[in-house]
Amino acid sequence: MWQGTVESIHIASAAREPMRAVQQAEAIPGVGLEGDRYANGQGTFYKPEALRREYGVELAAGEARRNVVTRGVPLNHLVGREFRIGAVKIRGIRLCEPCDHLQGLTGRPLIKGLRHRGGLRAQILSRGAISVADLISE
């Protein structure tokens, strides 16, 4: 059994806009995080320690363009499984592999370093607030 935490939360109002850190966001099933580009219909289609150690690339949490940055969570193992972030029920859908779009926005060589460890695409199953420091568990 594992238990992780929410390290930070980031949203952007439109595609290509800078991500901004927030302390809390409302998770809405079928929509996304309130105020984020995907919830607004404006989106485009991280293990930072490994990226830094193995490839010498530094990224701040928001630069990875992931909404929820976690610590201690086996994201790859959550594909097809349900879990909770605080009181919000989530289902892991598929790995969020790095892409040319992310590499272009950051101006850094990310694809090789984040392959199979770039995050998790997930489906929100229940509405509720997600906050920094929330516990994440199965």
Disulfide bonds with the S-S distance in Angstrom:
none
